[in-house]
Amino acid sequence: MTDAQGFPAFPARSRRRQPTWWGTAWIQAMEDTAVDAGLTKAGRRIAGQGQIGPITISPGRIAAVLDNAFSTSIAVEALSDNAWAALVAEASVQSGHLAALLDGYLPHDLSAVVPGVGDLDAQCSCEDWGNPCQHAAALCYQTAWLLDADPSLLFLLRGRSAESLTTEVSRHHNDNTVLAAEAFARPAPPLPEPPPAATGELRLLSIEPPPGMDAGALAGAAATAATRARQLLAEGPAGS
């Protein structure tokens, strides 16, 4: 299991930096399930005031303490094995995906790692009935700031890691290389024997002629037709 990572408390800030598409999607997943828009608005204000203590991100969980009073956490659903396999396959298609991730950008093709509606479960020691409460909402907003700066944290939250993605993609490429090498190394099957060369001799099937027809006349007519057909084939289509 990937180790947890801790981040110091954010100082008060008057305005959030330019958001990324994945940070925006993270907040959208929280806001779309909020039962009280007033609480999320209050949470945005708390996040900007710097009232949240250090944040700890671990597989499936984000946690912090607000004003040394309330313990707040957000549980995040882990990626299933099938979802992870699909993500590895997608990252294997474009070699630039991993480079972009290392450079601090999450390609849209890897959007499966971003939690959606219903993937976040907020908890808080306060007595607020809202889900999320203003404290959990504040933690969500500050988490978005962390994700903006380092999208690889999304993999940690989903129970994986960017390093394991790199390893799996490399293994995927190596397996395909081995399969291709094995395919080219297999001996080619022998070619079928060529058909016997035409000798020009006419071979007639031994059949009984219809009653009243002379067998010799039938054989002569067949030979004449075969000779004419051979001439037409040799001359090609008319007018060519």
N, C-alpha and C positions, 0 to 999 in steps of 0.2 A: 504494500500500500504506500502511496506517495505521502511524504511527510507534510505536515501543516506548515503554513507560512504566516508570519506575523508582520503587520504593517503599523507604523506609528500613527498616532491620531492626526487627522487633518487640521490645520489651523483654520480660523475663520476665513471665508472667502466670499466676496460679494457676487461673483458670477462664475458659473461653471465654464470650463474650457470647451472648445469646439467638440461636441460629442461625436463618437463613432457610430457606425450603423449597428454594431453589436452591443454597445453600451445603451443605445436607444432601445434596442429590442429587449434588453434585460429590464429596463424600467417599464417598458410597455407590458411585459409579462406580469409585473407587479400591479401596475395601475389598472389593467383590464380586469383584475379580480378583486380590486379594492371595493369594500362596501360603503365607504365614506370618503368622498373626494376631499372633504375638509381635513381629514386626518392625513392624507397624503400630502396635501399642501403644507400642513404644519410640519410634516416630516421633512419636506424639502427645505423649510426654513431652519429647522434644527440642524440639518446636515451642513448648511452654509454657515451656521454660527460656531461650528467647531466644538460641539458639546459631546461628541462621541469619542470614547477612549480608543486605544489600539484595537485594530481589527485582526482577527485570526481567521484565515481561510484554510480549510481542511477538506478532504474528500467528503462531499455531501453536506457541508455545513459551513456557515459564516457566523461568527459570534463577536460580540462587543458589549461593553458596559457604557451606559449613558449617565453622565453626571454622577458617576460613582454610586448610582442608585438602582438602575434597572438593567438586568441581564437580558440581552436581546439576541436572538439567533434566527437564522433562515436556513431551513433544510432544503436541499436541492436534489432532485431525483437523479440517480446515477444513470449513465448510458447502458443500455442493454448490450449483450454480446452481439446481437444482430445489428443494432444501430452502430456499434463500434466497427464491425466488419465492413459495413457500408461506407463509413467515414474513411477507413483505411483504403478501400477500393477507390473512392473519389480522390483522395490525396495522391494515389498512385498514378492517376490519369495525367495530371498536370505536374510536371517537375517543379514548377515555380511556386506551388502552394506552400511547401515547407519553407522555402526561402522567404516568402512573404510573412509567414508566421514568425520566423526568427527575427524578422525586421520590424515586428510589432504590428502587423496587419493581418486580420482574419479574412481570408477569401470568402466570398459569398457561397462558394461551393461547399464550404465546411460549416454552413449555418446550422447543421444538425446538433452541433455542440452547444448552441445557445438555448437556454431554457425557454420554454414557451408557456402559454397560459395553463395553469394547473400544475406546473413543475416546481413552484416555490411554496414553501409552507413556513409562515412566520410565527415565531413564538416570542413572548415577552413576559417578564415578571410583573409588569404593571397591571392595573385592574381595568384597563381600557378594553371594551368589548369589540372594538374594531379589528378587522383582519384585512390588511395589517394595521396595527396601531401606529401612532405617529413615530414611536421609537424604531419599530421595525422598518417603517417606510424610510426613515432617515438613514438607517443602515443600508437599505437597498440603494439609495441615491449615492451614498459614498462608495459602496461596492462598485457601482457603475463607473465611478471615477478611476478606481483601480483597474477595472477591466479595460477602460479606454487606453490606459497606459500599457497594459500587458494582457493581451487576449489569451495568452497561454494559461492564465489562471482559470479560464473556463474549463479547460481539460482537467485541472486539479479538482474543481468543484464537481465535475461529472464523474469522479472516481478514476480518472485516467491521467495522462500527462502528455505534454508535447514531445518529450523524449521517447515515450513508448510509441507514439505515432510515427516518429522518424524510424524507429527500429522496425516496426511492422511494415512500413512502406519499403524499407530496404530489403526485408525478407521477402516481401511480395515480388519485388523486381528480381531478386536472385532466383526465386522459384520459377518464375517465367523464363528466365535465361536458361536454367537447367532443362526445362521442358523443351525449349526451342533447340538447344544443343542436342538433346537426346533424339528429337525428331529428325534432325539433319544427319545424325550419325547412323540411323537405321539404314541397312542396305535396301536399295531399290528393288522391287520385285522384277523378275525377268520379263522381258517383253514377249508378247505372244508370237508364235511362229507365223511368218508371212504366208499368205495363201499361195498355193502352187501357181506357177506362171501358166498363162493360157497357152495351149499347144496348137490351137486352131482346129483341133479335131472336134467334130460334132458328135456329141454323145446323146443318143436317144433313149428314152426310157422304154423299157419293154412293157407295152400295154396291149391289151387285146382291142383291136379295132371294132367299131360298132358293126352290128350285123349288116351284111350287104356291102361293106366297104373293103376294098382291096388293101391289104397290109402294105404292099409295096408302094402303092400310090400314096398312102398316108405318110410313109417314111420320106418319100420324095418331096411331098409338099412341105413337110417340116424342115427338111434340109434347105429347100429354097427360101423359106421364111427366115431361117437362121442366118443364111448367107446375106440376105437383103438387110437384115437388122444390123449385122456386123458392118456392112458398107455404110449404112446411115450413121452409125456411131463414129466411124472413122472420118466421115466427111463433116460431121458437126451439124448444128442447126442450119436450116435452110437460110441462105442469104448472109451467113457469117463469113 
